[in-house]
Amino acid sequence: MNCKETQRLMRLFLENQLDADTAREFIMHVRSCKECMDELTIEYLISGGIQELENTDDIDVQMELEKRLVVANQVKAHRSQLKAGLFVIAMMVACVFFM
């Protein structure tokens, strides 16, 4: 994923609307590109961080973004495990029917 694609997807990421594979690529790029991380920080502040700043005396924007990135990564990992488990179950069911 390049910077232009990443920047186009930032709002969708912040709204939790990316599919697992796209989110994984997005996270990998943002973690390796300072410019995109800076842009994501700005987008975060515009989209919801300002409201959090108004409701809280002290907020660490970088920490909040890091939490979002970690959670998105964990969701992707859980979905992959679920898909693998469902595949195994489907194969077992198929074996029962074809035997």
N, C-alpha and C positions, 0 to 999 in steps of 0.2 A: 504494500500500500504506500502511496506517495503522499506528500504534504497536501496537495490539492484535494485528493479523495478524503483524507483525514479531516481536513477543515470542513468539507461539505457534510461530514457525518457527525460533527461535534454536537449539534443540537439534538440529533437522534440519540446519541450516546447518553447525554444528560437527561433525556426523557425516558431512558431504558427501553428504547424501541429498536435496537440493533439485534439481529439474529446472532446466535452464538459464534459462528465462524467469523462474521464481520467484526463482532466485538473483540474477538481474540486478535485479529489483525490490527484493529484500531489501537488496542492497548499496547501491543508490541511496538507499533510505530510511535505512539505518544511517549512511551518510556525511553525510546532511543533518540527522540528528536526534541531538542530544547525549544525550538521555535514553536512546534505544535503544542508542547506542554504549556508554554506561555500563552498561546492562543486559547487553549482549553481553559486555563485559569481565568482569562478574561471572559470567555463565554459562560463559565460557571458563575462568576460574579454578576454578570448581566441577567442570567436566567433565574437565579434563586439565591445566590450568595448574598446579595445586597439585602434581601428580606431577612436572611439569617443574621446578618450584621445588625439590623435594626432590632431584632428580637433578643440578641445576645450581646453581652458586654465584650466578650473576648472570643474570637474565632480564628482558627488557623486554617486558612484557605487551602494551603498545600496539603495539610493533613486530611481535610475533608475530601479533596480530590483523590488523594491516595486511597482513602477508604472506598470510594466509588470504584476505582480501578480494581482494587482487590476483590470487592464483592462481585463485580462483573466477571472477573476471572474465575472465581469460585462457582458462580452460576454456570458458566460454560463447562467447567469440569464435572459438575453434578449432572448436567444434561448429557454429557458424553457417557458417563457411567450408567445413567438410566437407559440410554439407547442401547448400550452393550447388553445390559440385563434383559431388556425387552427382546433383543435379538436372540439371546440364548433361550428364553422362554418360548419364543416363536418356533425355534428349531426343534425344541423338545416336543411341542405340540404337533408339529409337522411329522416328526418321527413316529409318534403314537398313531396318527391317522394313516400313515403309509406303511405301517408294519402289519 
